[in-house]
Amino acid sequence: MEQVFNEQTTRDYLRVVFRQKSVIIACFITVMVTVLIGLQFKTPVYESSVKMLISAEKSIDSPYYREINAGYKSEATLTQSEIVTANPVIERAVKAIGLYQRPLDYEASFSSMLKKPLINFSASSMNKKLSKLSEDQKREALFRFAVNDLKGHIKVNPIRDTNLFTIIARDFSPIGSAVIANVVSRSYVIFDLEQQLADLQLKYGEKHLAVTQLRDNIEKMTKNLTGQPISDIEAIGPATVKIIEQSTVPLGSTGPSKYLVVILALFMSVFLGVMLAFMFEYMDQTFKTPSEIETYLNLPCLGSISRNAKINSFRVVSDQIFLLMKDKQLKSLLLSSVMEREGVTYSIKNIAFELSAMERIKVLVIDANFRNPGARKVFKITGDKGLADLLEEKANFDQVIQRQNKNLSVLPAGKTDLNPAVLLSSNRMVEMVNHSKQKYDIVLVDYSPLSNFRELVFLSSAIDGLALVVNEGKTRRQAVKVTVNRLLEEKINLLGVILNNRSYVIPKAIYDRF
């Protein structure tokens, strides 16, 4: 595919933006609606963290702890962090806070109105399944559900190159996240103390003072499984894992601010829309501006017929055609198109009226489109006689001419049972055109589309020039290029191209500034 690169101006870029504004608007609406709905379905989540220290110091002498203390490895931190989410730790925390008693639609209290129906539906489905179980089975199922849910809301992050790690708890309530983080960290400390207690009991027995003190410490820490802050001395305790920093109630939810997301979505939607607009513009292989016609076809644009202000556009085009024909001393012009329904007949009608409005300019319009005649309808002509009758010698020239005003006459196509190619390629057709040029100053011939080049070659022997009509956003450049090359090969005098249905998409206030 041939590509033409020419210097782009600011107006060219603006033209793309305004022409593809529906794409930009659709992209903007799609992205913004998707983001806004997505935000509605995202329930705010709060995170609280507790910083833990692995000291590896116990109240008894043990080879295991001496090994850790002698040569600390990062694997020890990873091992301890995995213990945090072990069932003994999590189950104790679930029981202490009573998470198994939370309603299944707990999130609905914090979610948007749009998401609540989905949460309620999910909770209702779960309750239907639980209703089929016995009370003991139901309690156990709710407890296991709470344990698994808490595991999914706990995250342990080792701090690199240290023997510290953080326990992060996530919850829909800021207070709830702080309570869960504190309870899980203390449950983890209790689990560690229980390991020490087991070692002491094996070594010293149940009555040893160290065993009694450690048991008291476990009971005291168990009472603190409320999530409320405790003193730093109690938090540090005698365990090999120590709470260095307790959790506090977070001031804001995790993730970016909703306002920031909306602002970013606003800019991204516009950016994406503009990118899509230029992509669609690049993929669109139709003509949209006169400069594209001149650049791609290497032919002059004889004028543009505006989609909205057509009357003024036809006047400009008719003036351009008149000056061109006068300068080149031409009297007849054939207007055609590559594709059907390009508005050739309608264009000829208005151009003819504009030309006939000039003083002492007599204009004749010949409808040579036997296959799909349109002049009779466009010019509102009555009667059946036309060009076919003249070529078949069933009527003379004056009998088939229809006068529109004192300077404008129309020769409709008429009806025939013969092959149109036979009539258009006959000598009689050439003689008729030559006769018309003697009686009229300008002869406009409607022959559309250019489907039969043999007919056109015969017509070109009598017609002085040819002009193509292309529609903005409809006529493909490749098809016109092929037709133009064929016309030039046949030595047909191709004068230029008329751009029909042109849209001026840039608002005048903006257009005048660039």
HUJOGI-V914508 format. One record per residue. PHI is phi in degrees with one decimal (NA if undefined). Layout:
PHI / PHI
This chain:
NA / -76.2 / -118.5 / -115.7 / -111.9 / -135.8 / -65.4 / -95.9 / -105.7 / -61.0 / -62.9 / -63.7 / -68.2 / -64.4 / -61.9 / -63.5 / -62.0 / -74.8 / -68.5 / -99.6 / -62.0 / -64.7 / -66.4 / -64.1 / -65.4 / -62.9 / -65.4 / -60.6 / -64.4 / -61.9 / -65.5 / -65.1 / -64.2 / -61.6 / -65.5 / -64.5 / -66.6 / -60.1 / -65.9 / -67.5 / -87.4 / -103.6 / -75.1 / -58.6 / -119.7 / -112.7 / -122.7 / -128.9 / -131.6 / -123.2 / -94.5 / -116.1 / -123.9 / -98.4 / -90.8 / 58.2 / -115.6 / -118.7 / -77.1 / -124.8 / -85.8 / -138.8 / -57.3 / -61.0 / -75.3 / -65.8 / -65.8 / -67.3 / -67.6 / -72.8 / -144.9 / -70.4 / -122.5 / -64.8 / -63.1 / -64.4 / -64.4 / -64.1 / -63.4 / -63.4 / -66.4 / -71.5 / -65.5 / -56.0 / -95.6 / -72.3 / -55.5 / -57.2 / -72.5 / -69.2 / -62.7 / -62.3 / -65.7 / -61.7 / -67.1 / -64.0 / -87.8 / 76.8 / -64.5 / -70.3 / -93.6 / -64.3 / -65.9 / -66.0 / -99.8 / -56.0 / -63.7 / -60.3 / -69.6 / -116.6 / -88.3 / -77.4 / -63.4 / -71.4 / -89.7 / -55.3 / -58.2 / -66.4 / -65.0 / -64.3 / -64.7 / -63.7 / -64.6 / -64.1 / -64.1 / -66.0 / -64.9 / -65.0 / -67.3 / -69.0 / -64.7 / -84.3 / -98.8 / -74.3 / -61.7 / -65.7 / -64.3 / -65.7 / -63.1 / -65.5 / -64.9 / -66.0 / -65.7 / -63.7 / -62.3 / -65.9 / -63.3 / -64.4 / -65.8 / -66.1 / -58.3 / -71.9 / -106.4 / -113.5 / -132.4 / -115.0 / -119.8 / -64.8 / -92.8 / -58.2 / 62.2 / -138.1 / -102.9 / -113.5 / -152.0 / -116.8 / -104.8 / -110.9 / -112.5 / -116.9 / -155.8 / -75.4 / -107.2 / -62.4 / -67.2 / -62.1 / -65.4 / -67.3 / -63.6 / -64.0 / -61.3 / -65.8 / -67.2 / -64.1 / -64.6 / -72.9 / -62.8 / -66.5 / -63.9 / -60.7 / -59.8 / -66.9 / -63.9 / -64.9 / -67.0 / -64.7 / -61.6 / -62.0 / -64.1 / -65.9 / -64.2 / -67.7 / -88.6 / -115.2 / 92.2 / -73.5 / -93.0 / -65.3 / -59.1 / -64.1 / -66.1 / -63.8 / -62.7 / -67.2 / -64.8 / -62.6 / -63.8 / -65.8 / -63.4 / -65.4 / -67.5 / -64.3 / -65.4 / -87.6 / -79.7 / -101.0 / 89.5 / -76.2 / -60.5 / -122.9 / -69.2 / -64.3 / -62.2 / -66.4 / -67.6 / -68.2 / 56.2 / -92.6 / -71.9 / -74.9 / -111.3 / -127.1 / -84.4 / -85.1 / -143.8 / -78.3 / -79.1 / -128.0 / -69.1 / -67.7 / -85.9 / -147.4 / -75.3 / -77.5 / 82.2 / -69.0 / -63.9 / -59.9 / -65.3 / -66.3 / -61.4 / -64.4 / -64.2 / -63.2 / -63.8 / -61.3 / -68.8 / -67.1 / -65.7 / -66.5 / -61.2 / -63.3 / -61.6 / -66.4 / -61.9 / -64.9 / -61.0 / -70.8 / -66.9 / -64.5 / -65.0 / -67.0 / -74.2 / -75.8 / -100.9 / -104.0 / -83.1 / -132.0 / -140.5 / -59.1 / -64.1 / -65.9 / -62.7 / -67.0 / -75.4 / -78.0 / -98.1 / 57.4 / -131.1 / -73.2 / -90.2 / -76.9 / 146.4 / -121.1 / -101.1 / -68.5 / -72.3 / -103.0 / -98.2 / -72.2 / -60.4 / -64.6 / -64.6 / -64.5 / -66.1 / -65.4 / -65.6 / -63.8 / -63.4 / -63.9 / -66.6 / -61.0 / -65.0 / -64.5 / -68.4 / -68.8 / -66.1 / -93.8 / 57.5 / -106.6 / -120.9 / -124.8 / -140.3 / -98.2 / -109.2 / -149.1 / -144.3 / -81.2 / -114.0 / -76.7 / 57.1 / -96.2 / 79.4 / -67.0 / -61.6 / -64.0 / -65.7 / -60.2 / -56.5 / -71.3 / -64.8 / -63.4 / -64.6 / -67.0 / -67.7 / -69.9 / -73.0 / -72.8 / -68.7 / 60.3 / -114.6 / -96.2 / -122.6 / -123.7 / -108.1 / -111.6 / -91.4 / -101.1 / -96.8 / -66.9 / -73.1 / -146.7 / -66.6 / -132.3 / -64.1 / -59.2 / -76.6 / -66.8 / -90.9 / 57.0 / -94.1 / -101.8 / 96.5 / -105.1 / -72.9 / -167.8 / -59.7 / -60.7 / -65.2 / -68.0 / -71.5 / -87.9 / 61.1 / -93.8 / -156.2 / -94.6 / -59.1 / -67.7 / -75.3 / -100.1 / -76.6 / -115.7 / -86.1 / -97.5 / -153.9 / -65.3 / -112.5 / -122.9 / -129.3 / -129.6 / -113.3 / -68.7 / -71.6 / 78.0 / -120.7 / -149.6 / -97.0 / -84.1 / -67.2 / -53.8 / -62.2 / -66.3 / -70.8 / -70.4 / -96.3 / -83.4 / -65.7 / -60.9 / -64.9 / -65.1 / -64.6 / -63.5 / -65.4 / -62.6 / -64.9 / -64.1 / -67.6 / -77.8 / -92.4 / -124.8 / -75.6 / -133.8 / -119.0 / -108.4 / -111.8 / -95.6 / -138.3 / -145.5 / -87.3 / -80.8 / -95.9 / -128.0 / -72.6 / -65.4 / -62.4 / -64.6 / -63.2 / -66.2 / -63.9 / -62.9 / -69.2 / -108.7 / -86.0 / -75.3 / -160.9 / -132.9 / -128.2 / -94.4 / -111.2 / -122.9 / -96.9 / -62.9 / 72.8 / -126.0 / -78.8 / -77.5 / -63.4 / -62.5 / -64.9 / -67.6 / -61.1 / -63.1 / -64.8 / -61.7 / -60.3 / -66.5 / -63.1 / -67.5 / -64.6 / -84.3 / 62.1 / -84.5 / -76.2 / -89.5 / -81.7 / 164.3 / -129.9 / -107.2 / -90.4 / -98.4 / 56.2 / -74.7 / -110.0 / -100.6 / -77.5 / -77.4 / -56.7 / -58.1 / -61.6 / -81.4 / -60.3 / -70.1 / -91.2 / -126.4
